[in-house]
Amino acid sequence: MNEGKQQMGSGAGETTTEPVRPMWVLTPLESVGPLRFGMSADEVRAALPEAVELSRFSAEPFYPEIYGL
């Protein structure tokens, strides 16, 4: 088995190789995995160094001053 890969059965004796994904824990109103609500863009980059691109978006149409990342 390759490091970072996992053999998974798909039924009828077949197997497929898929990347192992990290399991993130949700803490309501606080965090999702390594991300905490209210983090700056630099903190998000540090928490997710494997992220290819970060982009901002309007998170709530009724509060345009609030952005998501």
All heavy atoms as TSV, in Angstrom:
chain	resi	resn	atom	element	x	y	z
A	1	MET	N	N	0.856	-1.183	0.000
A	1	MET	CA	C	0.000	0.000	0.000
A	1	MET	C	C	0.888	1.228	0.000
A	1	MET	O	O	1.844	1.310	0.745
A	1	MET	CB	C	-0.908	-0.034	1.231
A	1	MET	CG	C	-1.924	1.068	1.209
A	1	MET	SD	S	-3.051	1.130	2.639
A	1	MET	CE	C	-3.575	-0.542	2.822
A	2	ASN	N	N	0.586	2.196	-0.836
A	2	ASN	CA	C	1.346	3.443	-0.903
A	2	ASN	C	C	1.051	4.312	0.308
A	2	ASN	O	O	-0.071	4.371	0.777
A	2	ASN	CB	C	0.983	4.234	-2.165
A	2	ASN	CG	C	1.427	3.528	-3.413
A	2	ASN	OD1	O	2.351	2.728	-3.389
A	2	ASN	ND2	N	0.756	3.812	-4.509
A	3	GLU	N	N	2.086	5.039	0.773
A	3	GLU	CA	C	1.862	5.987	1.861
A	3	GLU	C	C	0.938	7.087	1.354
A	3	GLU	O	O	1.084	7.593	0.256
A	3	GLU	CB	C	3.185	6.589	2.312
A	3	GLU	CG	C	3.055	7.456	3.529
A	3	GLU	CD	C	4.395	7.930	4.033
A	3	GLU	OE1	O	5.351	7.136	4.024
A	3	GLU	OE2	O	4.464	9.087	4.443
A	4	GLY	N	N	-0.052	7.471	2.180
A	4	GLY	CA	C	-0.994	8.507	1.769
A	4	GLY	C	C	-2.134	7.980	0.920
A	4	GLY	O	O	-2.966	8.712	0.461
A	5	LYS	N	N	-2.149	6.663	0.690
A	5	LYS	CA	C	-3.224	6.053	-0.092
A	5	LYS	C	C	-3.883	4.975	0.754
A	5	LYS	O	O	-3.302	4.434	1.674
A	5	LYS	CB	C	-2.678	5.394	-1.371
A	5	LYS	CG	C	-1.965	6.341	-2.304
A	5	LYS	CD	C	-2.940	7.056	-3.152
A	5	LYS	CE	C	-2.188	7.907	-4.176
A	5	LYS	NZ	N	-3.077	8.620	-5.017
A	6	GLN	N	N	-5.108	4.651	0.432
A	6	GLN	CA	C	-5.848	3.667	1.190
A	6	GLN	C	C	-6.589	2.780	0.212
A	6	GLN	O	O	-7.199	3.252	-0.727
A	6	GLN	CB	C	-6.820	4.392	2.113
A	6	GLN	CG	C	-7.702	3.490	2.907
A	6	GLN	CD	C	-8.578	4.303	3.834
A	6	GLN	OE1	O	-8.138	5.286	4.381
A	6	GLN	NE2	N	-9.802	3.899	3.996
A	7	GLN	N	N	-6.526	1.481	0.428
A	7	GLN	CA	C	-7.273	0.545	-0.394
A	7	GLN	C	C	-8.694	0.495	0.131
A	7	GLN	O	O	-8.912	0.293	1.315
A	7	GLN	CB	C	-6.643	-0.856	-0.327
A	7	GLN	CG	C	-5.281	-0.942	-0.965
A	7	GLN	CD	C	-5.369	-0.931	-2.471
A	7	GLN	OE1	O	-6.348	-1.369	-3.052
A	7	GLN	NE2	N	-4.339	-0.426	-3.108
A	8	MET	N	N	-9.662	0.679	-0.733
A	8	MET	CA	C	-11.053	0.656	-0.320
A	8	MET	C	C	-11.818	-0.285	-1.238
A	8	MET	O	O	-11.643	-0.256	-2.444
A	8	MET	CB	C	-11.668	2.058	-0.387
A	8	MET	CG	C	-10.939	3.074	0.464
A	8	MET	SD	S	-11.719	4.662	0.402
A	8	MET	CE	C	-13.140	4.322	1.433
A	9	GLY	N	N	-12.661	-1.094	-0.659
A	9	GLY	CA	C	-13.466	-2.010	-1.451
A	9	GLY	C	C	-14.648	-1.292	-2.077
A	9	GLY	O	O	-15.250	-0.437	-1.454
A	10	SER	N	N	-14.973	-1.642	-3.303
A	10	SER	CA	C	-16.124	-1.041	-3.973
A	10	SER	C	C	-17.195	-2.086	-4.245
A	10	SER	O	O	-18.128	-1.847	-4.978
A	10	SER	CB	C	-15.684	-0.370	-5.283
A	10	SER	OG	O	-15.104	-1.333	-6.138
A	11	GLY	N	N	-17.034	-3.252	-3.652
A	11	GLY	CA	C	-18.022	-4.318	-3.854
A	11	GLY	C	C	-17.575	-5.274	-4.932
A	11	GLY	O	O	-16.701	-4.991	-5.741
A	12	ALA	N	N	-18.151	-6.446	-4.945
A	12	ALA	CA	C	-17.881	-7.483	-5.952
A	12	ALA	C	C	-16.401	-7.804	-6.075
A	12	ALA	O	O	-15.907	-8.078	-7.155
A	12	ALA	CB	C	-18.460	-7.075	-7.311
A	13	GLY	N	N	-15.651	-7.715	-4.954
A	13	GLY	CA	C	-14.246	-8.075	-4.963
A	13	GLY	C	C	-13.325	-7.033	-5.577
A	13	GLY	O	O	-12.141	-7.285	-5.729
A	14	GLU	N	N	-13.833	-5.863	-5.950
A	14	GLU	CA	C	-13.008	-4.820	-6.548
A	14	GLU	C	C	-12.420	-3.922	-5.469
A	14	GLU	O	O	-13.011	-3.739	-4.419
A	14	GLU	CB	C	-13.843	-3.957	-7.499
A	14	GLU	CG	C	-14.380	-4.703	-8.687
A	14	GLU	CD	C	-15.218	-3.806	-9.569
A	14	GLU	OE1	O	-14.888	-2.608	-9.679
A	14	GLU	OE2	O	-16.199	-4.294	-10.133
A	15	THR	N	N	-11.253	-3.358	-5.742
A	15	THR	CA	C	-10.660	-2.369	-4.841
A	15	THR	C	C	-10.262	-1.156	-5.650
A	15	THR	O	O	-9.967	-1.245	-6.835
A	15	THR	CB	C	-9.411	-2.911	-4.113
A	15	THR	OG1	O	-8.440	-3.277	-5.092
A	15	THR	CG2	C	-9.751	-4.097	-3.245
A	16	THR	N	N	-10.293	0.000	-4.999
A	16	THR	CA	C	-9.848	1.233	-5.634
A	16	THR	C	C	-8.860	1.903	-4.700
A	16	THR	O	O	-8.881	1.680	-3.496
A	16	THR	CB	C	-11.013	2.195	-5.911
A	16	THR	OG1	O	-11.632	2.534	-4.676
A	16	THR	CG2	C	-12.030	1.586	-6.856
A	17	THR	N	N	-7.991	2.723	-5.241
A	17	THR	CA	C	-7.036	3.463	-4.440
A	17	THR	C	C	-7.465	4.922	-4.428
A	17	THR	O	O	-7.592	5.541	-5.470
A	17	THR	CB	C	-5.613	3.340	-5.034
A	17	THR	OG1	O	-5.289	1.950	-5.094
A	17	THR	CG2	C	-4.598	4.051	-4.174
A	18	GLU	N	N	-7.707	5.447	-3.225
A	18	GLU	CA	C	-8.114	6.835	-3.080
A	18	GLU	C	C	-7.225	7.501	-2.046
A	18	GLU	O	O	-6.744	6.844	-1.126
A	18	GLU	CB	C	-9.570	6.923	-2.647
A	18	GLU	CG	C	-10.530	6.389	-3.682
A	18	GLU	CD	C	-11.981	6.592	-3.297
A	18	GLU	OE1	O	-12.236	7.390	-2.389
A	18	GLU	OE2	O	-12.833	5.945	-3.901
A	19	PRO	N	N	-6.995	8.815	-2.167
A	19	PRO	CA	C	-6.177	9.497	-1.170
A	19	PRO	C	C	-6.860	9.500	0.192
A	19	PRO	O	O	-8.080	9.558	0.277
A	19	PRO	CB	C	-6.031	10.916	-1.705
A	19	PRO	CG	C	-7.086	11.064	-2.730
A	19	PRO	CD	C	-7.455	9.693	-3.201
A	20	VAL	N	N	-6.057	9.411	1.238
A	20	VAL	CA	C	-6.582	9.486	2.594
A	20	VAL	C	C	-6.834	10.955	2.911
A	20	VAL	O	O	-5.971	11.801	2.708
A	20	VAL	CB	C	-5.577	8.888	3.604
A	20	VAL	CG1	C	-6.077	9.074	5.022
A	20	VAL	CG2	C	-5.345	7.426	3.299
A	21	ARG	N	N	-8.031	11.256	3.364
A	21	ARG	CA	C	-8.396	12.637	3.671
A	21	ARG	C	C	-8.359	12.833	5.181
A	21	ARG	O	O	-8.747	11.949	5.934
A	21	ARG	CB	C	-9.793	12.938	3.144
A	21	ARG	CG	C	-9.855	12.836	1.619
A	21	ARG	CD	C	-11.227	13.096	1.114
A	21	ARG	NE	N	-11.604	14.455	1.465
A	21	ARG	CZ	C	-12.728	15.010	1.098
A	21	ARG	NH1	N	-13.598	14.326	0.398
A	21	ARG	NH2	N	-13.018	16.241	1.440
A	22	PRO	N	N	-7.916	14.014	5.618
A	22	PRO	CA	C	-7.909	14.270	7.063
A	22	PRO	C	C	-9.339	14.360	7.590
A	22	PRO	O	O	-10.254	14.766	6.879
A	22	PRO	CB	C	-7.203	15.617	7.194
A	22	PRO	CG	C	-7.335	16.256	5.862
A	22	PRO	CD	C	-7.413	15.139	4.855
A	23	MET	N	N	-9.539	13.951	8.827
A	23	MET	CA	C	-10.844	14.064	9.460
A	23	MET	C	C	-10.865	15.344	10.286
A	23	MET	O	O	-10.018	15.537	11.151
A	23	MET	CB	C	-11.110	12.862	10.363
A	23	MET	CG	C	-12.493	12.876	10.954
A	23	MET	SD	S	-12.870	11.401	11.899
A	23	MET	CE	C	-12.949	10.194	10.592
A	24	TRP	N	N	-11.774	16.237	9.979
A	24	TRP	CA	C	-11.895	17.510	10.693
A	24	TRP	C	C	-13.015	17.411	11.714
A	24	TRP	O	O	-14.067	16.836	11.445
A	24	TRP	CB	C	-12.201	18.646	9.728
A	24	TRP	CG	C	-11.042	19.075	8.898
A	24	TRP	CD1	C	-9.845	18.446	8.750
A	24	TRP	CD2	C	-10.967	20.241	8.095
A	24	TRP	NE1	N	-9.032	19.152	7.904
A	24	TRP	CE2	C	-9.701	20.264	7.484
A	24	TRP	CE3	C	-11.847	21.267	7.834
A	24	TRP	CZ2	C	-9.296	21.282	6.640
A	24	TRP	CZ3	C	-11.443	22.276	6.981
A	24	TRP	CH2	C	-10.184	22.284	6.399
A	25	VAL	N	N	-12.780	18.009	12.867
A	25	VAL	CA	C	-13.773	18.042	13.934
A	25	VAL	C	C	-14.477	19.396	13.902
A	25	VAL	O	O	-13.828	20.433	13.786
A	25	VAL	CB	C	-13.093	17.824	15.308
A	25	VAL	CG1	C	-14.097	17.956	16.432
A	25	VAL	CG2	C	-12.424	16.454	15.343
A	26	LEU	N	N	-15.790	19.378	14.013
A	26	LEU	CA	C	-16.601	20.591	14.046
A	26	LEU	C	C	-16.917	20.931	15.496
A	26	LEU	O	O	-17.439	20.100	16.234
A	26	LEU	CB	C	-17.905	20.375	13.283
A	26	LEU	CG	C	-18.988	21.438	13.472
A	26	LEU	CD1	C	-18.563	22.759	12.862
A	26	LEU	CD2	C	-20.291	20.969	12.889
A	27	THR	N	N	-16.578	22.138	15.908
A	27	THR	CA	C	-16.979	22.667	17.207
A	27	THR	C	C	-17.914	23.826	16.906
A	27	THR	O	O	-17.464	24.881	16.450
A	27	THR	CB	C	-15.751	23.150	18.018
A	27	THR	OG1	O	-14.817	22.075	18.118
A	27	THR	CG2	C	-16.171	23.605	19.408
A	28	PRO	N	N	-19.230	23.637	17.105
A	28	PRO	CA	C	-20.200	24.670	16.727
A	28	PRO	C	C	-19.848	26.058	17.272
A	28	PRO	O	O	-19.456	26.202	18.426
A	28	PRO	CB	C	-21.515	24.161	17.336
A	28	PRO	CG	C	-21.328	22.674	17.396
A	28	PRO	CD	C	-19.872	22.487	17.728
A	29	LEU	N	N	-19.980	27.039	16.389
A	29	LEU	CA	C	-19.731	28.449	16.690
A	29	LEU	C	C	-18.289	28.740	17.086
A	29	LEU	O	O	-17.985	29.823	17.576
A	29	LEU	CB	C	-20.684	28.959	17.775
A	29	LEU	CG	C	-22.173	28.807	17.465
A	29	LEU	CD1	C	-23.008	29.228	18.658
A	29	LEU	CD2	C	-22.550	29.596	16.232
A	30	GLU	N	N	-17.374	27.796	16.855
A	30	GLU	CA	C	-15.980	27.999	17.223
A	30	GLU	C	C	-15.001	27.659	16.102
A	30	GLU	O	O	-14.205	28.496	15.707
A	30	GLU	CB	C	-15.644	27.162	18.460
A	30	GLU	CG	C	-14.278	27.456	19.028
A	30	GLU	CD	C	-14.017	26.675	20.292
A	30	GLU	OE1	O	-14.905	26.642	21.166
A	30	GLU	OE2	O	-12.925	26.078	20.395
A	31	SER	N	N	-15.067	26.424	15.589
A	31	SER	CA	C	-14.058	26.015	14.612
A	31	SER	C	C	-14.537	24.851	13.761
A	31	SER	O	O	-15.475	24.143	14.111
A	31	SER	CB	C	-12.765	25.615	15.327
A	31	SER	OG	O	-12.995	24.483	16.140
A	32	VAL	N	N	-13.831	24.664	12.636
A	32	VAL	CA	C	-14.001	23.510	11.761
A	32	VAL	C	C	-12.604	23.056	11.410
A	32	VAL	O	O	-11.857	23.759	10.725
A	32	VAL	CB	C	-14.786	23.862	10.476
A	32	VAL	CG1	C	-14.902	22.634	9.575
A	32	VAL	CG2	C	-16.155	24.420	10.800
A	33	GLY	N	N	-12.209	21.889	11.902
A	33	GLY	CA	C	-10.850	21.404	11.683
A	33	GLY	C	C	-9.854	22.426	12.206
A	33	GLY	O	O	-10.001	22.941	13.317
A	34	PRO	N	N	-8.846	22.770	11.391
A	34	PRO	CA	C	-7.833	23.719	11.839
A	34	PRO	C	C	-8.276	25.179	11.723
A	34	PRO	O	O	-7.534	26.082	12.097
A	34	PRO	CB	C	-6.664	23.444	10.894
A	34	PRO	CG	C	-7.320	22.981	9.635
A	34	PRO	CD	C	-8.526	22.191	10.092
A	35	LEU	N	N	-9.483	25.415	11.215
A	35	LEU	CA	C	-9.963	26.781	11.001
A	35	LEU	C	C	-10.867	27.229	12.137
A	35	LEU	O	O	-11.775	26.511	12.546
A	35	LEU	CB	C	-10.724	26.867	9.677
A	35	LEU	CG	C	-9.957	26.420	8.449
A	35	LEU	CD1	C	-10.860	26.432	7.231
A	35	LEU	CD2	C	-8.732	27.274	8.236
A	36	ARG	N	N	-10.611	28.445	12.637
A	36	ARG	CA	C	-11.451	29.054	13.661
A	36	ARG	C	C	-12.199	30.220	13.035
A	36	ARG	O	O	-11.649	30.923	12.189
A	36	ARG	CB	C	-10.608	29.572	14.831
A	36	ARG	CG	C	-9.870	28.497	15.589
A	36	ARG	CD	C	-9.017	29.075	16.718
A	36	ARG	NE	N	-8.471	30.407	16.484
A	36	ARG	CZ	C	-7.360	30.682	15.814
A	36	ARG	NH1	N	-6.653	29.701	15.283
A	36	ARG	NH2	N	-6.947	31.918	15.658
A	37	PHE	N	N	-13.409	30.453	13.460
A	37	PHE	CA	C	-14.161	31.592	12.952
A	37	PHE	C	C	-13.462	32.876	13.375
A	37	PHE	O	O	-12.981	32.994	14.489
A	37	PHE	CB	C	-15.604	31.553	13.461
A	37	PHE	CG	C	-16.363	30.373	12.919
A	37	PHE	CD1	C	-16.659	29.296	13.731
A	37	PHE	CD2	C	-16.758	30.345	11.590
A	37	PHE	CE1	C	-17.340	28.197	13.226
A	37	PHE	CE2	C	-17.437	29.262	11.084
A	37	PHE	CZ	C	-17.731	28.179	11.900
A	38	GLY	N	N	-13.350	33.839	12.445
A	38	GLY	CA	C	-12.713	35.115	12.731
A	38	GLY	C	C	-11.227	35.161	12.406
A	38	GLY	O	O	-10.574	36.169	12.673
A	39	MET	N	N	-10.683	34.105	11.814
A	39	MET	CA	C	-9.250	34.089	11.472
A	39	MET	C	C	-8.953	35.096	10.373
A	39	MET	O	O	-9.783	35.339	9.496
A	39	MET	CB	C	-8.817	32.699	10.997
A	39	MET	CG	C	-8.839	31.635	12.048
A	39	MET	SD	S	-8.440	29.994	11.381
A	39	MET	CE	C	-6.656	30.068	11.372
A	40	SER	N	N	-7.743	35.634	10.395
A	40	SER	CA	C	-7.291	36.503	9.308
A	40	SER	C	C	-6.848	35.637	8.132
A	40	SER	O	O	-6.650	34.424	8.267
A	40	SER	CB	C	-6.119	37.362	9.782
A	40	SER	OG	O	-4.968	36.548	9.971
A	41	ALA	N	N	-6.677	36.255	6.970
A	41	ALA	CA	C	-6.212	35.528	5.783
A	41	ALA	C	C	-4.856	34.888	6.038
A	41	ALA	O	O	-4.607	33.754	5.622
A	41	ALA	CB	C	-6.157	36.456	4.574
A	42	ASP	N	N	-3.964	35.578	6.727
A	42	ASP	CA	C	-2.638	35.017	7.018
A	42	ASP	C	C	-2.739	33.806	7.936
A	42	ASP	O	O	-2.010	32.822	7.766
A	42	ASP	CB	C	-1.729	36.076	7.646
A	42	ASP	CG	C	-1.306	37.134	6.639
A	42	ASP	OD1	O	-1.304	36.841	5.415
A	42	ASP	OD2	O	-0.984	38.259	7.072
A	43	GLU	N	N	-3.654	33.848	8.901
A	43	GLU	CA	C	-3.850	32.698	9.792
A	43	GLU	C	C	-4.409	31.499	9.024
A	43	GLU	O	O	-4.011	30.361	9.267
A	43	GLU	CB	C	-4.781	33.077	10.945
A	43	GLU	CG	C	-4.160	34.037	11.937
A	43	GLU	CD	C	-5.160	34.568	12.953
A	43	GLU	OE1	O	-6.330	34.823	12.583
A	43	GLU	OE2	O	-4.757	34.732	14.110
A	44	VAL	N	N	-5.317	31.758	8.074
A	44	VAL	CA	C	-5.866	30.675	7.259
A	44	VAL	C	C	-4.756	30.064	6.398
A	44	VAL	O	O	-4.635	28.843	6.304
A	44	VAL	CB	C	-7.028	31.172	6.372
A	44	VAL	CG1	C	-7.460	30.099	5.378
A	44	VAL	CG2	C	-8.202	31.612	7.238
A	45	ARG	N	N	-3.927	30.904	5.781
A	45	ARG	CA	C	-2.803	30.389	4.973
A	45	ARG	C	C	-1.881	29.516	5.809
A	45	ARG	O	O	-1.414	28.475	5.355
A	45	ARG	CB	C	-2.017	31.543	4.363
A	45	ARG	CG	C	-2.657	32.145	3.152
A	45	ARG	CD	C	-1.736	33.193	2.496
A	45	ARG	NE	N	-2.491	33.983	1.573
A	45	ARG	CZ	C	-3.139	35.108	1.886
A	45	ARG	NH1	N	-3.097	35.580	3.107
A	45	ARG	NH2	N	-3.820	35.761	0.972
A	46	ALA	N	N	-1.602	29.927	7.041
A	46	ALA	CA	C	-0.724	29.153	7.921
A	46	ALA	C	C	-1.385	27.828	8.330
A	46	ALA	O	O	-0.708	26.804	8.439
A	46	ALA	CB	C	-0.365	29.970	9.156
A	47	ALA	N	N	-2.700	27.844	8.538
A	47	ALA	CA	C	-3.416	26.640	8.944
A	47	ALA	C	C	-3.592	25.647	7.798
A	47	ALA	O	O	-3.694	24.447	8.026
A	47	ALA	CB	C	-4.782	27.014	9.515
A	48	LEU	N	N	-3.634	26.153	6.556
A	48	LEU	CA	C	-3.838	25.308	5.372
A	48	LEU	C	C	-2.736	25.542	4.341
A	48	LEU	O	O	-2.988	26.049	3.251
A	48	LEU	CB	C	-5.197	25.610	4.738
A	48	LEU	CG	C	-6.424	25.349	5.590
A	48	LEU	CD1	C	-7.675	25.824	4.880
A	48	LEU	CD2	C	-6.525	23.881	5.946
A	49	PRO	N	N	-1.498	25.167	4.655
A	49	PRO	CA	C	-0.406	25.442	3.716
A	49	PRO	C	C	-0.561	24.732	2.369
A	49	PRO	O	O	-0.001	25.174	1.374
A	49	PRO	CB	C	0.835	24.952	4.464
A	49	PRO	CG	C	0.331	23.996	5.479
A	49	PRO	CD	C	-1.055	24.452	5.841
A	50	GLU	N	N	-1.361	23.650	2.316
A	50	GLU	CA	C	-1.548	22.915	1.063
A	50	GLU	C	C	-2.603	23.545	0.161
A	50	GLU	O	O	-2.771	23.126	-0.980
A	50	GLU	CB	C	-1.921	21.454	1.341
A	50	GLU	CG	C	-3.302	21.256	1.930
A	50	GLU	CD	C	-3.412	21.506	3.436
A	50	GLU	OE1	O	-2.428	21.864	4.087
A	50	GLU	OE2	O	-4.530	21.359	3.947
A	51	ALA	N	N	-3.317	24.570	0.654
A	51	ALA	CA	C	-4.342	25.236	-0.149
A	51	ALA	C	C	-3.694	25.924	-1.342
A	51	ALA	O	O	-2.683	26.602	-1.206
A	51	ALA	CB	C	-5.119	26.250	0.686
A	52	VAL	N	N	-4.271	25.761	-2.504
A	52	VAL	CA	C	-3.721	26.318	-3.727
A	52	VAL	C	C	-4.029	27.800	-3.840
A	52	VAL	O	O	-3.177	28.596	-4.176
A	52	VAL	CB	C	-4.269	25.561	-4.963
A	52	VAL	CG1	C	-3.779	26.193	-6.245
A	52	VAL	CG2	C	-3.878	24.103	-4.897
A	53	GLU	N	N	-5.266	28.182	-3.545
A	53	GLU	CA	C	-5.674	29.575	-3.713
A	53	GLU	C	C	-6.745	29.931	-2.683
A	53	GLU	O	O	-7.681	29.172	-2.461
A	53	GLU	CB	C	-6.250	29.776	-5.115
A	53	GLU	CG	C	-6.713	31.171	-5.383
A	53	GLU	CD	C	-7.278	31.327	-6.785
A	53	GLU	OE1	O	-6.825	30.633	-7.703
A	53	GLU	OE2	O	-8.193	32.152	-6.949
A	54	LEU	N	N	-6.575	31.052	-2.049
A	54	LEU	CA	C	-7.592	31.561	-1.139
A	54	LEU	C	C	-8.287	32.728	-1.813
A	54	LEU	O	O	-7.647	33.529	-2.484
A	54	LEU	CB	C	-6.952	32.044	0.171
A	54	LEU	CG	C	-6.198	31.004	0.991
A	54	LEU	CD1	C	-5.552	31.662	2.204
A	54	LEU	CD2	C	-7.121	29.896	1.425
A	55	SER	N	N	-9.593	32.827	-1.677
A	55	SER	CA	C	-10.311	33.958	-2.263
A	55	SER	C	C	-11.364	34.456	-1.273
A	55	SER	O	O	-11.881	33.711	-0.469
A	55	SER	CB	C	-10.966	33.563	-3.584
A	55	SER	OG	O	-11.870	32.500	-3.387
A	56	ARG	N	N	-11.657	35.746	-1.348
A	56	ARG	CA	C	-12.667	36.353	-0.485
A	56	ARG	C	C	-14.002	36.367	-1.220
A	56	ARG	O	O	-14.058	36.462	-2.433
A	56	ARG	CB	C	-12.275	37.794	-0.149
A	56	ARG	CG	C	-11.132	37.901	0.800
A	56	ARG	CD	C	-10.866	39.386	1.094
A	56	ARG	NE	N	-9.818	39.511	2.059
A	56	ARG	CZ	C	-10.016	39.642	3.376
A	56	ARG	NH1	N	-11.225	39.703	3.851
A	56	ARG	NH2	N	-9.006	39.730	4.193
A	57	PHE	N	N	-15.078	36.297	-0.454
A	57	PHE	CA	C	-16.417	36.399	-1.026
A	57	PHE	C	C	-17.339	37.002	0.022
A	57	PHE	O	O	-17.069	36.943	1.219
A	57	PHE	CB	C	-16.937	35.029	-1.475
A	57	PHE	CG	C	-17.007	34.016	-0.351
A	57	PHE	CD1	C	-18.174	33.863	0.380
A	57	PHE	CD2	C	-15.905	33.234	-0.032
A	57	PHE	CE1	C	-18.239	32.937	1.411
A	57	PHE	CE2	C	-15.970	32.318	0.991
A	57	PHE	CZ	C	-17.137	32.160	1.727
A	58	SER	N	N	-18.407	37.607	-0.422
A	58	SER	CA	C	-19.393	38.168	0.487
A	58	SER	C	C	-20.122	37.007	1.146
A	58	SER	O	O	-20.807	36.224	0.489
A	58	SER	CB	C	-20.371	39.062	-0.264
A	58	SER	OG	O	-21.315	39.589	0.632
A	59	ALA	N	N	-19.968	36.868	2.455
A	59	ALA	CA	C	-20.511	35.717	3.158
A	59	ALA	C	C	-21.999	35.841	3.451
A	59	ALA	O	O	-22.685	34.843	3.602
A	59	ALA	CB	C	-19.744	35.504	4.464
A	60	GLU	N	N	-22.494	37.047	3.531
A	60	GLU	CA	C	-23.886	37.268	3.914
A	60	GLU	C	C	-24.434	38.466	3.148
A	60	GLU	O	O	-23.944	39.581	3.317
A	60	GLU	CB	C	-23.954	37.506	5.421
A	60	GLU	CG	C	-25.292	37.937	5.945
A	60	GLU	CD	C	-26.409	36.926	5.690
A	60	GLU	OE1	O	-26.272	35.767	6.122
A	60	GLU	OE2	O	-27.397	37.308	5.048
A	61	PRO	N	N	-25.454	38.289	2.317
A	61	PRO	CA	C	-25.958	39.401	1.504
A	61	PRO	C	C	-26.526	40.556	2.331
A	61	PRO	O	O	-26.522	41.695	1.890
A	61	PRO	CB	C	-27.030	38.765	0.626
A	61	PRO	CG	C	-27.333	37.449	1.218
A	61	PRO	CD	C	-26.155	37.042	2.039
A	62	PHE	N	N	-27.017	40.280	3.529
A	62	PHE	CA	C	-27.586	41.337	4.361
A	62	PHE	C	C	-26.515	42.108	5.141
A	62	PHE	O	O	-26.798	43.153	5.702
A	62	PHE	CB	C	-28.622	40.760	5.324
A	62	PHE	CG	C	-29.785	40.136	4.594
A	62	PHE	CD1	C	-29.921	38.759	4.560
A	62	PHE	CD2	C	-30.717	40.918	3.916
A	62	PHE	CE1	C	-30.980	38.177	3.879
A	62	PHE	CE2	C	-31.775	40.345	3.245
A	62	PHE	CZ	C	-31.907	38.961	3.214
A	63	TYR	N	N	-25.288	41.566	5.174
A	63	TYR	CA	C	-24.168	42.223	5.866
A	63	TYR	C	C	-22.967	42.218	4.928
A	63	TYR	O	O	-22.050	41.412	5.073
A	63	TYR	CB	C	-23.828	41.496	7.168
A	63	TYR	CG	C	-24.987	41.456	8.126
A	63	TYR	CD1	C	-25.815	40.345	8.198
A	63	TYR	CD2	C	-25.267	42.547	8.958
A	63	TYR	CE1	C	-26.888	40.301	9.069
A	63	TYR	CE2	C	-26.341	42.513	9.834
A	63	TYR	CZ	C	-27.150	41.389	9.883
A	63	TYR	OH	O	-28.215	41.363	10.752
A	64	PRO	N	N	-22.954	43.114	3.927
A	64	PRO	CA	C	-21.903	43.081	2.906
A	64	PRO	C	C	-20.507	43.339	3.460
A	64	PRO	O	O	-19.520	43.044	2.784
A	64	PRO	CB	C	-22.327	44.157	1.909
A	64	PRO	CG	C	-23.257	45.044	2.658
A	64	PRO	CD	C	-23.919	44.182	3.707
A	65	GLU	N	N	-20.395	43.877	4.673
A	65	GLU	CA	C	-19.067	44.116	5.236
A	65	GLU	C	C	-18.434	42.832	5.787
A	65	GLU	O	O	-17.243	42.819	6.115
A	65	GLU	CB	C	-19.138	45.184	6.342
A	65	GLU	CG	C	-19.873	44.760	7.615
A	65	GLU	CD	C	-21.396	44.880	7.529
A	65	GLU	OE1	O	-21.950	45.200	6.467
A	65	GLU	OE2	O	-22.035	44.633	8.559
A	66	ILE	N	N	-19.188	41.750	5.848
A	66	ILE	CA	C	-18.666	40.466	6.345
A	66	ILE	C	C	-18.228	39.634	5.146
A	66	ILE	O	O	-18.994	39.405	4.222
A	66	ILE	CB	C	-19.722	39.720	7.164
A	66	ILE	CG1	C	-20.098	40.529	8.400
A	66	ILE	CG2	C	-19.208	38.336	7.564
A	66	ILE	CD1	C	-21.218	39.926	9.220
A	67	TYR	N	N	-16.978	39.180	5.176
A	67	TYR	CA	C	-16.426	38.395	4.084
A	67	TYR	C	C	-16.081	36.997	4.562
A	67	TYR	O	O	-15.718	36.780	5.714
A	67	TYR	CB	C	-15.154	39.037	3.526
A	67	TYR	CG	C	-15.429	40.259	2.706
A	67	TYR	CD1	C	-15.432	41.517	3.277
A	67	TYR	CD2	C	-15.713	40.137	1.351
A	67	TYR	CE1	C	-15.703	42.641	2.534
A	67	TYR	CE2	C	-15.989	41.266	0.591
A	67	TYR	CZ	C	-15.987	42.510	1.185
A	67	TYR	OH	O	-16.265	43.597	0.437
A	68	GLY	N	N	-16.181	36.064	3.651
A	68	GLY	CA	C	-15.712	34.701	3.880
A	68	GLY	C	C	-14.376	34.553	3.171
A	68	GLY	O	O	-14.021	35.341	2.315
A	69	LEU	N	N	-13.657	33.541	3.529
A	69	LEU	CA	C	-12.357	33.295	2.911
A	69	LEU	C	C	-12.274	31.844	2.513
A	69	LEU	O	O	-12.655	30.970	3.254
A	69	LEU	CB	C	-11.249	33.637	3.904
A	69	LEU	CG	C	-9.844	33.617	3.404
A	69	LEU	CD1	C	-9.627	34.659	2.316
A	69	LEU	CD2	C	-8.900	33.860	4.554
